[in-house]
Amino acid sequence: MAIAKKTNQIVEAFELWRKNRLSRRSATPQALRQQAVDLLEHCSSSKVNAMLRISGTQLKQWREAVEPSPTSSDFIRSPGQGAREPVANDHLSVELRLCNGAALTLSGDISQALLVAMIQEVRS
């Protein structure tokens, strides 16, 4: 639910800025750009584009120009970043929270390949 609330706040912030900007050509404030980029941690780029009514080109430029803010403790490191490979005997528990507030929890013996395939399927 926290993600859905945060997403709604960002959408409202964009709408408020649009209502109060001096002209249609006013540059999007840096804080709003950062929030849009941060949403990519939880939503696909097409979903962010639609929710915030911004173009894919804008979001791509912002993503390249803005460093994402530090993530919370639920950050998952990829194996190339020093995280250890899961062992077959490990008990894995994964929780996926979507922008709409829905959550999916998986636990048990889940291979990395299965997890990657599921994430790719969700993002498409």
DOVOZA-73849 format. One line per 8 residues: their letters; for each residue z, y, x of N, C-alpha, C. Coordinates in nm, 2 decimals. Layout:
a> Z/Y/X/Z/Y/X/Z/Y/X; ...
REM end
This chain:
maiakktn> 0.00/-0.12/0.08/0.00/0.00/0.00/0.00/0.13/0.09; 0.06/0.12/0.20/0.07/0.24/0.29/-0.07/0.29/0.33; -0.16/0.19/0.36/-0.30/0.23/0.40/-0.37/0.30/0.28; -0.35/0.25/0.16/-0.42/0.31/0.05/-0.37/0.45/0.02; -0.24/0.47/0.04/-0.18/0.60/0.02/-0.24/0.70/0.13; -0.24/0.65/0.25/-0.29/0.73/0.36/-0.44/0.77/0.34; -0.51/0.67/0.30/-0.66/0.69/0.27/-0.67/0.80/0.16; -0.60/0.79/0.05/-0.61/0.89/-0.05/-0.57/1.03/0.00
qiveafel> -0.47/1.04/0.09/-0.43/1.17/0.14/-0.55/1.23/0.22; -0.61/1.14/0.30/-0.72/1.19/0.38/-0.84/1.24/0.30; -0.87/1.16/0.19/-0.98/1.20/0.10/-0.94/1.33/0.03; -0.82/1.35/-0.01/-0.78/1.47/-0.07/-0.78/1.59/0.03; -0.75/1.56/0.16/-0.75/1.67/0.26/-0.90/1.71/0.28; -0.99/1.62/0.28/-1.13/1.66/0.29/-1.18/1.74/0.17; -1.14/1.70/0.05/-1.18/1.77/-0.07/-1.12/1.91/-0.07; -1.00/1.93/-0.03/-0.93/2.06/-0.02/-1.00/2.15/0.08
wrknrlsr> -1.04/2.09/0.20/-1.11/2.17/0.30/-1.24/2.22/0.24; -1.31/2.13/0.17/-1.44/2.16/0.12/-1.43/2.28/0.02; -1.33/2.28/-0.06/-1.31/2.38/-0.16/-1.27/2.52/-0.10; -1.21/2.51/0.02/-1.16/2.64/0.08/-1.24/2.68/0.20; -1.34/2.61/0.24/-1.42/2.65/0.36/-1.50/2.78/0.33; -1.53/2.85/0.43/-1.60/2.98/0.41/-1.75/2.96/0.37; -1.81/2.86/0.43/-1.95/2.83/0.40/-1.98/2.68/0.41; -2.09/2.63/0.36/-2.12/2.49/0.37/-2.15/2.45/0.51
rsatpqal> -2.18/2.54/0.60/-2.21/2.51/0.74/-2.08/2.52/0.83; -1.97/2.54/0.77/-1.84/2.54/0.85/-1.82/2.41/0.91; -1.78/2.41/1.04/-1.76/2.29/1.11/-1.63/2.22/1.05; -1.64/2.09/1.05/-1.52/2.01/1.00/-1.41/2.03/1.10; -1.29/2.06/1.06/-1.17/2.08/1.15/-1.15/1.95/1.23; -1.10/1.97/1.35/-1.08/1.85/1.44/-0.98/1.75/1.38; -0.88/1.80/1.32/-0.77/1.72/1.26/-0.84/1.62/1.15; -0.93/1.68/1.07/-1.00/1.59/0.97/-1.09/1.49/1.04
rqqavdll> -1.16/1.53/1.15/-1.24/1.44/1.22/-1.16/1.32/1.27; -1.04/1.36/1.33/-0.96/1.25/1.39/-0.91/1.16/1.28; -0.88/1.21/1.16/-0.83/1.12/1.05/-0.95/1.03/1.01; -1.07/1.08/1.00/-1.18/1.00/0.96/-1.20/0.89/1.06; -1.19/0.92/1.19/-1.21/0.82/1.30/-1.10/0.71/1.29; -0.98/0.76/1.26/-0.86/0.67/1.25/-0.88/0.57/1.13; -0.95/0.61/1.03/-0.97/0.52/0.91/-1.06/0.40/0.95; -1.14/0.41/1.06/-1.22/0.30/1.10/-1.14/0.18/1.15
ehcssskv> -1.01/0.20/1.17/-0.93/0.09/1.21/-0.90/0.00/1.09; -0.92/0.05/0.97/-0.88/-0.02/0.85/-1.00/-0.04/0.75; -1.11/0.04/0.77/-1.22/0.03/0.68/-1.35/0.03/0.76; -1.46/-0.02/0.70/-1.59/-0.02/0.76/-1.64/0.13/0.76; -1.73/0.15/0.85/-1.79/0.29/0.86/-1.86/0.33/0.73; -1.93/0.24/0.67/-1.99/0.27/0.54/-1.89/0.31/0.43; -1.78/0.24/0.43/-1.67/0.27/0.33/-1.62/0.41/0.36; -1.59/0.44/0.49/-1.54/0.58/0.53/-1.64/0.68/0.49
namlrisg> -1.77/0.66/0.52/-1.87/0.76/0.48/-1.87/0.79/0.33; -1.86/0.68/0.25/-1.87/0.70/0.11/-1.74/0.77/0.06; -1.63/0.73/0.11/-1.50/0.79/0.06/-1.49/0.94/0.09; -1.53/0.97/0.22/-1.51/1.11/0.26/-1.64/1.19/0.24; -1.74/1.13/0.19/-1.87/1.20/0.16/-1.92/1.27/0.29; -1.93/1.19/0.39/-1.99/1.23/0.52/-2.10/1.14/0.56; -2.19/1.19/0.65/-2.30/1.10/0.69/-2.26/1.01/0.80; -2.34/0.90/0.81/-2.31/0.81/0.92/-2.32/0.87/1.06
tqlkqwre> -2.42/0.96/1.07/-2.44/1.03/1.19/-2.32/1.11/1.23; -2.26/1.19/1.14/-2.14/1.26/1.16/-2.03/1.17/1.21; -2.00/1.07/1.14/-1.89/0.98/1.18/-1.92/0.92/1.32; -2.04/0.88/1.34/-2.07/0.82/1.48/-2.04/0.93/1.59; -2.08/1.05/1.56/-2.06/1.16/1.66/-1.91/1.18/1.68; -1.84/1.18/1.57/-1.69/1.21/1.58/-1.63/1.09/1.65; -1.67/0.97/1.63/-1.61/0.85/1.69/-1.63/0.86/1.84; -1.75/0.90/1.88/-1.78/0.91/2.02/-1.71/1.03/2.09
avepspts> -1.68/1.14/2.02/-1.62/1.25/2.08/-1.47/1.26/2.07; -1.42/1.18/1.97/-1.27/1.19/1.95/-1.21/1.06/1.99; -1.10/1.07/2.07/-1.03/0.95/2.11/-0.94/0.91/1.99; -0.95/0.79/1.94/-0.86/0.74/1.83/-0.71/0.76/1.87; -0.63/0.80/1.78/-0.49/0.81/1.81/-0.43/0.68/1.83; -0.31/0.67/1.90/-0.25/0.54/1.92/-0.22/0.47/1.79; -0.24/0.34/1.80/-0.22/0.26/1.67/-0.07/0.21/1.67; -0.04/0.16/1.55/0.09/0.11/1.53/0.11/-0.02/1.59
sdfirspg> 0.23/-0.08/1.57/0.26/-0.21/1.64/0.17/-0.32/1.59; 0.09/-0.30/1.49/0.01/-0.42/1.44/-0.13/-0.42/1.51; -0.14/-0.35/1.62/-0.26/-0.35/1.70/-0.28/-0.49/1.76; -0.41/-0.54/1.76/-0.44/-0.67/1.81/-0.52/-0.65/1.94; -0.48/-0.70/2.05/-0.56/-0.69/2.17/-0.66/-0.80/2.18; -0.78/-0.77/2.23/-0.88/-0.87/2.24/-0.85/-0.95/2.37; -0.90/-1.07/2.38/-0.87/-1.15/2.50/-0.90/-1.08/2.63; -1.00/-1.00/2.64/-1.04/-0.93/2.76/-0.94/-0.82/2.80
qgarepva> -0.85/-0.79/2.71/-0.75/-0.68/2.74/-0.61/-0.74/2.78; -0.61/-0.86/2.82/-0.48/-0.91/2.87/-0.40/-0.99/2.77; -0.45/-1.00/2.65/-0.38/-1.09/2.55/-0.41/-1.24/2.59; -0.31/-1.32/2.57/-0.33/-1.46/2.60/-0.41/-1.53/2.49; -0.48/-1.63/2.53/-0.56/-1.71/2.44/-0.47/-1.79/2.35; -0.49/-1.80/2.22/-0.41/-1.89/2.14/-0.41/-2.03/2.18; -0.30/-2.10/2.18/-0.29/-2.24/2.21/-0.29/-2.32/2.08; -0.35/-2.43/2.08/-0.36/-2.51/1.96/-0.23/-2.54/1.89
ndhlsvel> -0.12/-2.54/1.97/0.01/-2.57/1.91/0.08/-2.44/1.86; 0.02/-2.32/1.89/0.08/-2.20/1.84/0.08/-2.19/1.69; 0.18/-2.13/1.63/0.18/-2.10/1.49/0.14/-1.96/1.47; 0.02/-1.93/1.42/-0.03/-1.80/1.41/-0.02/-1.75/1.27; 0.02/-1.62/1.26/0.03/-1.55/1.13/-0.04/-1.42/1.14; -0.14/-1.40/1.05/-0.22/-1.28/1.05/-0.22/-1.22/0.91; -0.20/-1.09/0.91/-0.21/-1.02/0.78/-0.31/-0.91/0.79; -0.40/-0.91/0.69/-0.51/-0.82/0.69/-0.49/-0.73/0.56
rlcngaal> -0.48/-0.60/0.59/-0.46/-0.50/0.48/-0.59/-0.42/0.46; -0.64/-0.42/0.34/-0.76/-0.35/0.31/-0.73/-0.21/0.25; -0.84/-0.12/0.26/-0.82/0.02/0.21/-0.77/0.03/0.07; -0.81/-0.07/-0.02/-0.77/-0.07/-0.16/-0.63/-0.12/-0.18; -0.56/-0.15/-0.07/-0.42/-0.19/-0.09/-0.40/-0.34/-0.09; -0.51/-0.42/-0.10/-0.50/-0.56/-0.11/-0.47/-0.62/0.03; -0.40/-0.73/0.03/-0.36/-0.79/0.16/-0.39/-0.94/0.16; -0.43/-0.99/0.28/-0.46/-1.13/0.29/-0.38/-1.18/0.41
tlsgdisq> -0.30/-1.28/0.39/-0.22/-1.34/0.49/-0.26/-1.48/0.53; -0.28/-1.51/0.65/-0.32/-1.64/0.70/-0.21/-1.69/0.80; -0.18/-1.81/0.79/-0.08/-1.86/0.89/-0.11/-2.01/0.92; -0.07/-2.06/1.03/-0.09/-2.20/1.07/-0.18/-2.20/1.20; -0.24/-2.31/1.21/-0.33/-2.33/1.33/-0.47/-2.28/1.30; -0.49/-2.16/1.35/-0.62/-2.09/1.32/-0.68/-2.06/1.46; -0.80/-2.11/1.48/-0.87/-2.09/1.61/-0.92/-1.95/1.62; -0.94/-1.90/1.74/-0.99/-1.77/1.76/-1.13/-1.76/1.70
allvamiq> -1.21/-1.86/1.72/-1.34/-1.85/1.66/-1.34/-1.83/1.51; -1.26/-1.90/1.44/-1.25/-1.89/1.30/-1.20/-1.75/1.26; -1.10/-1.70/1.33/-1.05/-1.57/1.31/-1.16/-1.46/1.33; -1.23/-1.47/1.44/-1.34/-1.37/1.46/-1.45/-1.38/1.35; -1.48/-1.50/1.31/-1.58/-1.52/1.21/-1.54/-1.46/1.08; -1.41/-1.47/1.04/-1.36/-1.42/0.92/-1.36/-1.27/0.93; -1.32/-1.21/1.04/-1.32/-1.06/1.05/-1.46/-1.01/1.04; -1.55/-1.07/1.10/-1.69/-1.03/1.09/-1.74/-1.03/0.95
evrs> -1.70/-1.13/0.88/-1.75/-1.15/0.74/-1.69/-1.04/0.65; -1.56/-1.00/0.68/-1.49/-0.90/0.60/-1.56/-0.76/0.63; -1.59/-0.74/0.75/-1.65/-0.61/0.79/-1.79/-0.59/0.74; -1.86/-0.70/0.71/-2.00/-0.68/0.67/-2.02/-0.65/0.52
REM end
